[in-house]
Amino acid sequence: MSEGFENVKGQIGFCGIWCGSCLGGNGAVQELTRKYEQTIKRSQYALERWCPNEFSFNEFMNSLACVEAMSLCPGCKKGGGNPACEIRTCASKRNMINCSQCNELSGCKRIDSMKQNYPRMKDDLRRIRDVDQKELIPKWTSELKDKWPHCTLLCKSTEEK
């Protein structure tokens, strides 16, 4: 597994998002970009000659290198994530492991602010309220492997085989 995934796989954010499933911290974007770049570089077909005139192949390759160099998010409980996150601030002040412990969850405007990106957040938080979080991580990891068996984080790379 990637270093990014190992770093965040055991962490559930204050909002209930499992950091191991987050592309910002689990290393998926960087790993996929690295493999994509290697595939292009190993190609014997000189792909840069196939591009339309208005496309800069060099800029494209530089952009891939920038994505590969992106820092991995360590998860909000280790100082990563959005520094202005109101959910983290609120849960931290209340000494909560995550928002599933909050009795005001149903009317929470902070959680509502994330509805566009995560419409099931409140339902997911309710589901984990009385569950041992240490049991959730292996379950979610298994589900992730089942949903995305091709995921670069959970499969051996071709170099490791």
N, C-alpha and C positions, 0 to 999 in steps of 0.2 A: 504494500500500500504506500501511497505517497506520504512524504513528510507532512504536508499540509493536512491530509486526512487524519494522520496519527495525532496531530496537534489538537484537532477540534472534535474528533469522533466521540469523546466522552462528555461533551458540553451541550447543554440545552440552555439557550438564551433566556433572559427574563421574560421575553415575549412568547416563549414556548417553541420557538424555531430550533430544531436540532441543527447545530452548527456543522455536523458532518454532512448534511445535505446541501449546504450553502456553497455555491460556486465561488463566492468571494474568499472563502477560507479553506476549502477542502483541496484546493490545488487542481481541480478539474480543468479550469480555463487554461492555466499555464501548461499543464500536461498535454492537453489536446493541441494547443498551439505549437508546443515543441515538436510533437509528432507530425503535425501538418507541415511545419517548416522543414523538418528532416526529409519528409516525403518529397517536397518540392526540390530541395537541394540535391537529393539522390537521383532525381529524375534525369534520364538521359535525353530528354526531348527538348531541352532549352526552352522552357515555358515562357521565359521573358520575351522571346521573339513572337509568341502567339498573342500577346496583349495588344489591345487597341492603342492607337497613338496617344489618346488622352489619359491612359493609365500608366502610372509610374511604377514599374515592377520593383525598383530599388526602394521607393517609399513604402511599398507594400511589405517588402521583406524587413525594412526597419520597423514598421509597425508591429509585425509579428514578434520581433525581438523585444520591443517595448512591453507587449503583453506578457511575454515570458518572464520579464524582469519585475513584473508587478509584485508588490508585497502581499503575502498571504495575511488575511485577517485572522488574528488569534482567537476571535470570539469576544463577545462583549464582557464576559466575566474575567477575561484576561487582558482587558484594556483596549480591545479592538471595537469594531463596529462604528456606528455613527456617534461621534462625541457629543452631539446634542440630543441624543435619544431620551425622550421624556419617559418612555417605558422603563428604561434602565434606572433613571434617576428616581422615579416613584417607587419601584420595587426595592431598590437599594435602601432608600430611606425607611421603608417599612420592614426591612430585614427579611424579605421573601426570597425563596429560591427562584421562583418565577411567578408570573401573574395568576397561575392556576390557584394559588393560595388566597387570592384577594376576594373578599366578600362583595366588592363593588364592581366585579368584572362585567356584569351584564350591561351596566350603564357607562362603562369606561370610554371616555372620548380619546384617550391616548391610543388605545387599541383600535378604535374606530378609524384613526388616521392611517392605519395600515391596511384597511379593508381592500383598497384597490389592488394591492400586491398580494395580499394574503386574506381572501374573503372568509376563510374558514377558521381564522385564528382563535376566536372565542370558543368555538366548538371544540377545536383541538385542545385548547387549554383546559376546558371542562373535562375532556376525556383523560387527561393526565393528572388531574387533581389528586386522586387518591391512589395513584400507581407509584410503585417504587421506581424512581428514575433510573436506577442502575439496571433494572430489568428492561426498560424501554430501549436503551441504546443497542443491545444485541438484536432485539426484535426489529428495530428500524434499520439496522445495518443489513440484516437478512432480507427485509422487504426491499431495500435499495438494490441489493444484488439481484433479486427476482424481477424488479421493475426494469432495471437497466443493466442486464448482464454484460453489456459491452462497455460499461463504465470503466474508464482507464484507471480509476483509483482502486477498484476492487478486483481487477484482473491483472495477471502478470503481463508485463509488456513483452513484446516480441524479443527484446534484448535479453530478458531474464529466462526465456525458455530454453 
